[in-house]
Amino acid sequence: MHSETPQLQPIKPAYHLRILSDEQLADMKSATLELLEEAGIHVPSERAREIYAAHGGLVDPATQIVKLPPNVVLEAMSHAPRYYTMGARSQAFDLVLDGTAMYIATDGAGTETIDFETGERRSSTKDDVGKMARVTDYLSSMAFYWPMVSAMDYPATAPLHELDASLRNTVKHVQTETVMGETTGRYAVEMARVIAGDEETMRSRPPISLLVCTIAPLAQDSHGMESALLFAEAGLPVGFMSMATAGSTSPATIAGTMVVGDAEMVAAMALIQMAYPGAPTYHSMMPGIMHPRTGAFMGSNLEGDLYYSGGVELAHMWGVPTLAGIGTEAATSGWASAAGIASSMLLCALCGAETASGLGLREACTLLTAEALVLDSDLHEIVRYEAAGLDTSREALALDVTKAVGPRGHFLGQKHTRRELRKRAFSELTSEPIGGGQSGYREPVEVAREKTDWILENHHPEPLSPEQQAEFARILRAADGELG
Amino acid sequence: MPSDTPLLEPIVPAYHLRILSDDQLEQFRSATLEILEEVGVHCPSEQALAIYAEHGARVDGDEHIVRLPADVVLEAMSHAPRYYTMGARSAACDLVLDGTAMYCATDGCGIETIDFQTRQRRLPCKDDVAKMARVSDYLSSVGFYWPIVTAQDYPATAPLHELDASFQNTVKHVQSETVMDRVTARYAVEMARVVAGEEAQIRGRPPLSLLVCCIAPLGLDESGMEAALVFAEAGLPVGFMSMANTGSTGPATIAGTVALGDAEIVAAMVLIQMAYPGAPTFHSLMPGVMHPRTGGYLSLAWEAELPYPVGVELAHMWGVPTLAAVFGPDAEAPGWESAKASASNLLMCALCGAETGSGMGLLEGCTVLYPEELVLDTDIYHQIRINAAGLDTSRAGLALDVIKDVGPRGHFLGHRHTRKEMRRRQFSDITRQRGADGSARDPVEVAREKTDWILAQHYPEPLDTAQQAEFAAILAAAEREFE
């Protein structure tokens, strides 16, 4: 007997925010077009260069630089759909990206795990991916799943084993950020086909999607772009993320870094639209700032939040949905891991982000710990309630109750209180009293840890059908044979 | 040689947010007017009852209930100034409440301190107020100071000793939330007069203001209201805060609690405007949600965030500035819980146009002073300040020439532009600090060290000798009177 997957509860903003003015957006658009025309993009994939050339890109085969005149970019981007659906194994969990809700995914591709039983730090495994897919399946705040860590016990075919562990353990949409190269890409598309069942469903409700990182400044990865083309051909959504770093791989200004990133993403999306006009694509701005002493990438900082919310507005300017960057780079779950997440998530949600990812890892998106995802989910709930607006109906204003109680009374004995207090929402992490509340409240990190254990013990979502499982096993065997 | 007080860095939002629609604001206004007209407020002060009655309120002298017809409320509120200045001992720290900037204060009136040396929990004292005034003076995030804990070593005259410790140790504006009753208020006004120097200054740049809590539901406190009248008469700003608690002292709906709190605050501001038309007043909505099992006041339950920025919009609807509730988490120690909601709440209040906010530096629902918490909150404050300031998309900010210069697959490390601009990037001095062995340091520990450093190094400009003597005389007189 399998467990029911709780309904999704995405963030649905009742009010909205615009950070960049129309003029600022126009300036950034001109800047991207200017860079693509004058500086161009390094494109090592021969196939990609051919597609660019066939659609008006100016290709220099010797340097592998492609320059894109503005009209070529704008023509290509005019085919990109603004709205589409990312499907899920179970239709109730389809993500309709129509701008009314922000759906959040976990972080992904971590490389180490604090073992849930022993507490030892070790390399991450396929089993970790499966376990966290189950936790994600349970959490109503998590709308889709990035395989949270790498299946490092399957070195040659890790991305496919990550998909296997994910799709078996959650009925939600899965987005991979590790499928790179044509061969791996083909096997991944096969797995999507097994889930979707038929071609039409695969295109209208694609159960997996791909995220490919560009290489800053202004370059593409050959393998990444080739798997993106494969996914797009199959009708699966593909997105591009720039992680340009102010000071090292991009200028030491925030806007300059955003423009480098935007140009990279737009060049990549333009390629997809040239090859497969109308293919679902998305834009994901996730740059950082170089630590001035260590040179490290810092994805969030005092100045960092505007990258992500500004990125949402740029995506919409180009007419595509966004995958916003949220999350933390803190080393452990504590003050620093909580300090910046909610404001960044709120800004992105109010700017209209359709999707976002980045919850549940520590140490700059590399380390999986048992409690982090449940803790980060609590922050999602804060933002969900903040963004939902206020019910000011006559019933909610409760004037009759206030009149009945009058000055200096209390509301404890009112029927209204008994009924309405049950509807109030409290964090189960921070409101857990010790000894009836006389001794304070339990430590939330400890409560989160227990909740994760509880989910792992009790939540076993609907499995793949036996036929699907057999097909997955066959695909993995073939891939292990070809790539192993 | 005194230390320079670093320039204030208020939050100056480049973009704005509206949470409630015009219709929703109107619903709240009607609800408040309906409550004030039909239910009224309880007000035990004879002085206040007389003022209310004289200006058209229906006063029940036996029950001490004041009912306010809508036109009476609106007439009184029409005198309240929308914009004014809260002065400071040093004019460079004056707070011009013109809607362009948000200034934040510490929290106040804490009833326990984690000792600076021993780290043991103990009762707070006047010296804690003084120490944290110095820390606040140093931090550019702190626009003004609430005496952060109570001076429990001076039981009868604590509020005045808190003001003494505050004014002696910061050149910034001081807002008291403990001066209650007419006699204490007169001494406090005297102290403000000593700081201001002359009558025109006390009205033009009042160095002291007062916050008075209402008593939910719909009650006004006799001593608090009488102190407020003394302050208003002297030209010092007075504000009123509702801390109605959803489910116990407010209805178990969020909007119901907000409407109730708004009615309390408006009734109190109306009294001040009736007595001293044009007196500077402010509105401060800080309700909580009752914990369903313990009955505790939870300021940061999931749903408890929205009333704070909504309070900002209600204040502006009534035509007065706001003191928004920011920070002040329920957490029992600095950590995950203490940080989780502060940033988004501050961001919303700032983007809604809050002129002032308070709550930095205390934990356990605004009751316990952890010396390092103010520095930790400052880090969150600056993150929000920088993000609210918007993005520089000038040609220089976009840096297109530099990008073209570097081109695809290059790097920016060797570029002069990087050397120049990298220095302008702003980094936290609390997070991502490394220990001697290269390991990540706990930001709470770094904040503790920074607090110790400030206390060892920062001694702001003292009061002049004559002012110090006057303060001593005022305190001596007050102690004699209260003995």
Chai-1 contact restraints between the chains, C-beta under 6 A:
chainA,res_idxA,chainB,res_idxB,connection_type,confidence,min_distance_angstrom,max_distance_angstrom,comment,restraint_id
A,Y15,B,I19,contact,1.0,0.0,6.0,A-B,restraint_1
A,L17,B,L17,contact,1.0,0.0,6.0,A-B,restraint_2
A,I19,B,Y15,contact,1.0,0.0,6.0,A-B,restraint_3
A,Q24,B,T393,contact,1.0,0.0,6.0,A-B,restraint_4
A,D27,B,T393,contact,1.0,0.0,6.0,A-B,restraint_5
A,A31,B,L398,contact,1.0,0.0,6.0,A-B,restraint_6
A,A31,B,L400,contact,1.0,0.0,6.0,A-B,restraint_7
A,L35,B,I403,contact,1.0,0.0,6.0,A-B,restraint_8
A,E38,B,K404,contact,1.0,0.0,6.0,A-B,restraint_9
A,A39,B,K404,contact,1.0,0.0,6.0,A-B,restraint_10
A,A39,B,G407,contact,1.0,0.0,6.0,A-B,restraint_11
A,I41,B,P408,contact,1.0,0.0,6.0,A-B,restraint_12
A,H42,B,P408,contact,1.0,0.0,6.0,A-B,restraint_13
A,H42,B,R409,contact,1.0,0.0,6.0,A-B,restraint_14
A,L218,B,P408,contact,1.0,0.0,6.0,A-B,restraint_15
A,A219,B,P408,contact,1.0,0.0,6.0,A-B,restraint_16
A,A219,B,R409,contact,1.0,0.0,6.0,A-B,restraint_17
A,G247,B,T418,contact,1.0,0.0,6.0,A-B,restraint_18
A,G247,B,M422,contact,1.0,0.0,6.0,A-B,restraint_19
A,S248,B,H411,contact,1.0,0.0,6.0,A-B,restraint_20
A,S248,B,L413,contact,1.0,0.0,6.0,A-B,restraint_21
A,P251,B,A399,contact,1.0,0.0,6.0,A-B,restraint_22
A,P251,B,V402,contact,1.0,0.0,6.0,A-B,restraint_23
A,P251,B,F412,contact,1.0,0.0,6.0,A-B,restraint_24
A,A252,B,T418,contact,1.0,0.0,6.0,A-B,restraint_25
A,A252,B,E421,contact,1.0,0.0,6.0,A-B,restraint_26
A,A252,B,M422,contact,1.0,0.0,6.0,A-B,restraint_27
A,T253,B,G397,contact,1.0,0.0,6.0,A-B,restraint_28
A,T253,B,A399,contact,1.0,0.0,6.0,A-B,restraint_29
A,T253,B,E421,contact,1.0,0.0,6.0,A-B,restraint_30
A,A255,B,L391,contact,1.0,0.0,6.0,A-B,restraint_31
A,A255,B,D392,contact,1.0,0.0,6.0,A-B,restraint_32
A,A255,B,T393,contact,1.0,0.0,6.0,A-B,restraint_33
A,A255,B,G397,contact,1.0,0.0,6.0,A-B,restraint_34
A,A255,B,L398,contact,1.0,0.0,6.0,A-B,restraint_35
A,G256,B,L398,contact,1.0,0.0,6.0,A-B,restraint_36
A,G256,B,A399,contact,1.0,0.0,6.0,A-B,restraint_37
A,V259,B,L398,contact,1.0,0.0,6.0,A-B,restraint_38
A,V260,B,I403,contact,1.0,0.0,6.0,A-B,restraint_39
A,I289,B,R425,contact,1.0,0.0,6.0,A-B,restraint_40
A,P292,B,M422,contact,1.0,0.0,6.0,A-B,restraint_41
A,L302,B,H382,contact,1.0,0.0,6.0,A-B,restraint_42
A,L302,B,Q383,contact,1.0,0.0,6.0,A-B,restraint_43
A,L302,B,I386,contact,1.0,0.0,6.0,A-B,restraint_44
A,L302,B,Q426,contact,1.0,0.0,6.0,A-B,restraint_45
A,L302,B,S428,contact,1.0,0.0,6.0,A-B,restraint_46
A,E303,B,I386,contact,1.0,0.0,6.0,A-B,restraint_47
A,E303,B,Q426,contact,1.0,0.0,6.0,A-B,restraint_48
A,D305,B,N387,contact,1.0,0.0,6.0,A-B,restraint_49
A,L306,B,N387,contact,1.0,0.0,6.0,A-B,restraint_50
A,L306,B,L391,contact,1.0,0.0,6.0,A-B,restraint_51
A,G310,B,L391,contact,1.0,0.0,6.0,A-B,restraint_52
A,A331,B,A440,contact,1.0,0.0,6.0,A-B,restraint_53
A,S333,B,W336,contact,1.0,0.0,6.0,A-B,restraint_54
A,G334,B,G335,contact,1.0,0.0,6.0,A-B,restraint_55
A,G334,B,W336,contact,1.0,0.0,6.0,A-B,restraint_56
A,W335,B,P334,contact,1.0,0.0,6.0,A-B,restraint_57
A,W335,B,G335,contact,1.0,0.0,6.0,A-B,restraint_58
A,W335,B,A339,contact,1.0,0.0,6.0,A-B,restraint_59
A,W335,B,P443,contact,1.0,0.0,6.0,A-B,restraint_60
A,W335,B,V444,contact,1.0,0.0,6.0,A-B,restraint_61
A,A336,B,T431,contact,1.0,0.0,6.0,A-B,restraint_62
A,A336,B,P443,contact,1.0,0.0,6.0,A-B,restraint_63
A,A338,B,W336,contact,1.0,0.0,6.0,A-B,restraint_64
A,A338,B,A339,contact,1.0,0.0,6.0,A-B,restraint_65
A,A338,B,K340,contact,1.0,0.0,6.0,A-B,restraint_66
A,A339,B,A339,contact,1.0,0.0,6.0,A-B,restraint_67
A,A339,B,I380,contact,1.0,0.0,6.0,A-B,restraint_68
A,A342,B,A343,contact,1.0,0.0,6.0,A-B,restraint_69
A,A342,B,S344,contact,1.0,0.0,6.0,A-B,restraint_70
A,S343,B,A343,contact,1.0,0.0,6.0,A-B,restraint_71
A,S343,B,S344,contact,1.0,0.0,6.0,A-B,restraint_72
A,S343,B,L347,contact,1.0,0.0,6.0,A-B,restraint_73
A,L346,B,S344,contact,1.0,0.0,6.0,A-B,restraint_74
A,L379,B,K340,contact,1.0,0.0,6.0,A-B,restraint_75
A,E381,B,W302,contact,1.0,0.0,6.0,A-B,restraint_76
A,I382,B,W302,contact,1.0,0.0,6.0,A-B,restraint_77
A,I382,B,A341,contact,1.0,0.0,6.0,A-B,restraint_78
A,Y385,B,W302,contact,1.0,0.0,6.0,A-B,restraint_79
A,Y385,B,E303,contact,1.0,0.0,6.0,A-B,restraint_80
A,E386,B,E305,contact,1.0,0.0,6.0,A-B,restraint_81
A,E386,B,L306,contact,1.0,0.0,6.0,A-B,restraint_82
A,E386,B,S344,contact,1.0,0.0,6.0,A-B,restraint_83
A,L390,B,A255,contact,1.0,0.0,6.0,A-B,restraint_84
A,L390,B,L306,contact,1.0,0.0,6.0,A-B,restraint_85
A,L390,B,V310,contact,1.0,0.0,6.0,A-B,restraint_86
A,D391,B,A255,contact,1.0,0.0,6.0,A-B,restraint_87
A,T392,B,Q24,contact,1.0,0.0,6.0,A-B,restraint_88
A,T392,B,Q27,contact,1.0,0.0,6.0,A-B,restraint_89
A,T392,B,A255,contact,1.0,0.0,6.0,A-B,restraint_90
A,A396,B,T253,contact,1.0,0.0,6.0,A-B,restraint_91
A,A396,B,A255,contact,1.0,0.0,6.0,A-B,restraint_92
A,L397,B,A31,contact,1.0,0.0,6.0,A-B,restraint_93
A,L397,B,A255,contact,1.0,0.0,6.0,A-B,restraint_94
A,L397,B,G256,contact,1.0,0.0,6.0,A-B,restraint_95
A,L397,B,A259,contact,1.0,0.0,6.0,A-B,restraint_96
A,A398,B,P251,contact,1.0,0.0,6.0,A-B,restraint_97
A,A398,B,T253,contact,1.0,0.0,6.0,A-B,restraint_98
A,A398,B,G256,contact,1.0,0.0,6.0,A-B,restraint_99
A,L399,B,A31,contact,1.0,0.0,6.0,A-B,restraint_100
A,V401,B,P251,contact,1.0,0.0,6.0,A-B,restraint_101
A,T402,B,P251,contact,1.0,0.0,6.0,A-B,restraint_102
A,T402,B,L260,contact,1.0,0.0,6.0,A-B,restraint_103
A,K403,B,V39,contact,1.0,0.0,6.0,A-B,restraint_104
A,G406,B,V39,contact,1.0,0.0,6.0,A-B,restraint_105
A,P407,B,V41,contact,1.0,0.0,6.0,A-B,restraint_106
A,P407,B,H42,contact,1.0,0.0,6.0,A-B,restraint_107
A,P407,B,L218,contact,1.0,0.0,6.0,A-B,restraint_108
A,P407,B,G219,contact,1.0,0.0,6.0,A-B,restraint_109
A,R408,B,H42,contact,1.0,0.0,6.0,A-B,restraint_110
A,R408,B,G219,contact,1.0,0.0,6.0,A-B,restraint_111
A,H410,B,S248,contact,1.0,0.0,6.0,A-B,restraint_112
A,F411,B,P251,contact,1.0,0.0,6.0,A-B,restraint_113
A,L412,B,S248,contact,1.0,0.0,6.0,A-B,restraint_114
A,T417,B,G247,contact,1.0,0.0,6.0,A-B,restraint_115
A,T417,B,A252,contact,1.0,0.0,6.0,A-B,restraint_116
A,E420,B,A252,contact,1.0,0.0,6.0,A-B,restraint_117
A,E420,B,T253,contact,1.0,0.0,6.0,A-B,restraint_118
A,L421,B,G247,contact,1.0,0.0,6.0,A-B,restraint_119
A,L421,B,A252,contact,1.0,0.0,6.0,A-B,restraint_120
A,L421,B,P292,contact,1.0,0.0,6.0,A-B,restraint_121
A,R424,B,V289,contact,1.0,0.0,6.0,A-B,restraint_122
A,R424,B,E303,contact,1.0,0.0,6.0,A-B,restraint_123
A,A425,B,W302,contact,1.0,0.0,6.0,A-B,restraint_124
A,A425,B,E303,contact,1.0,0.0,6.0,A-B,restraint_125
A,F426,B,A301,contact,1.0,0.0,6.0,A-B,restraint_126
A,S427,B,W302,contact,1.0,0.0,6.0,A-B,restraint_127
A,T430,B,E337,contact,1.0,0.0,6.0,A-B,restraint_128
A,P433,B,R293,contact,1.0,0.0,6.0,A-B,restraint_129
A,P433,B,T294,contact,1.0,0.0,6.0,A-B,restraint_130
A,G437,B,T294,contact,1.0,0.0,6.0,A-B,restraint_131
A,G437,B,G296,contact,1.0,0.0,6.0,A-B,restraint_132
A,G440,B,E332,contact,1.0,0.0,6.0,A-B,restraint_133
A,P444,B,W336,contact,1.0,0.0,6.0,A-B,restraint_134
A,P444,B,E337,contact,1.0,0.0,6.0,A-B,restraint_135
A,V445,B,W336,contact,1.0,0.0,6.0,A-B,restraint_136
